Amino acid sequence: MTKISLSLLVLGCALALSACGGKAEGEHASSSAGLPKGDAAAGREFAAQGGSGAAPCASCHGADGNAPIDAMYPKLGGQYADYIAHALQAYRDGSRDGATATVMAAQAKGLSDQQIADLAAYYASVTGTLRDLHDAN
């Protein structure tokens, strides 16, 4: 490998890695879902009060998305913003399947891109009670 090729490879890796981080606490970048930047405060308000034909998210997912009323509803608090954004978009366009797809499609059908971005930013900003399965045994 030539010096120029190696330099270009190192530069490319550095640029790719810099795109993965660097957010200040509480700052949420635009979504990989192509959404505008989310406003966590607006998302918190929407989650608590609902709107656009949607019930408050808290009515099923609980306060801060950490206390679902039934085990079939996922915890949202602390979830990745992009995951929530993509899921809500898929529910809205009818392409997501699953046990709660019909219920969620009805809730998401009237959501704007900004409302989805706001909800995603809010739930990502919440301290979650999610845990991974590392050392589960």
N, C-alpha and C positions, 0 to 999 in steps of 0.2 A: 504494500500500500504506500502510495507516495505521501509526502508531507502535506501537500495540498488536500488530498483526499481525506487524510486523517484529520486535518484541521476542519474541513467541512463536516465530517462526521461528528466531531466533538461539538462544533457550533450547533448543528442540528439537534443533538441530544440535549444540549443546554437550553435551547429554545423550547423544546418539547417539555422538559421538566419545569421550566419557569411558568408554563401555561397551567400546570397542575396545582399550583399553590400561590402563596403570596396574598391571600385575602386577609384583611384586617378582621378582628373579631366583630361579628355582627354584620359584616359586609357580605352581600350575596351577588355573585356575578350573574350575568345573563345565563339562562338555561341552555343546555344542549338541545332542548326541545324547541329552540327558536323563539322563546318567549321574551318579553321585555323584562327588565330588572324587577324583581319582586320587592314589595314593601311589607316587611314582617308585621308592622303595627296594623296595617290595613287587613292583612291576612288573619291576625288575631281577632280583630273585630268581626270579620266575616265568619270565621269559625264559630264564634260565640253567638252571633245573631242570625246568620244565614242571609239569603237574599237571592235575587234573580231566579226565583222559583225553587231554590234549594233550602232545605232545612239546615239549621245550624249543625256543623260537623260534630260539635260536642254532644249532640243528642244521641249519637251512636258510638262515637270514638272516645267520649269522655273529655274531662277537663284536660287541656293541653295535649289531647290525643294520647294520653297515657292510661286511660281507664275505660276501655270499651265496655258497653253494657252487656255484651255477649262475646264469648270466645271466638265466634266466627268473624268478628270485626277486628281488623288489625290495629295495632298501636301505631300511631303516626308521629308522635313526639320523638324528635331526634333522628327521624328518617332523612335520607338524602333528598335534597330539594329536587334534583333531576328525576329521581324515582317517582316522587309524588307528582311532579309536572307531567311526566310521560304517562303515568297511570291515569290521571284526570283527563288528559287529552284523549287517551284511548277509550275511556268510558264515554266521553262526550261524543266521539265519532262512531261509537258502537263496535269498535274492533277488539275490545277486551272481554274475555270470557271469565267465568268463575262463578262461585256460589252466590256472590253478591252483585254480579254484573248488572242485573236488571235494576236493582235498587240504585246502584251507583250511576248507571247511565241516566236514570231519571233525575238524579241530583246534579249531575255534571252537564246535562244538555244545554242549560242556559248560561253556563259560565263563560266569561270572556277570557281571552288570553291573559289579560292583566290580573283578573281574579285568580286564575290558576297559578300565575307566578307569585302572587301575594300569599296564597295559601301554602305553596311550596316553601317560600322563604320563611314564613312563620313556623311551620312544623319543623323545618331544619334548624331553626334557632332555639327551639325548646330543648331543655335537657330531657333526654328520653330515658325510658326504662328498658329499651331494647338491649339485648345482649347477643353476642355471637356464641357459637358452640365450641369455641376454643377451650380446651380443658374441661369439657362437659362431663367426661367420664371420671 
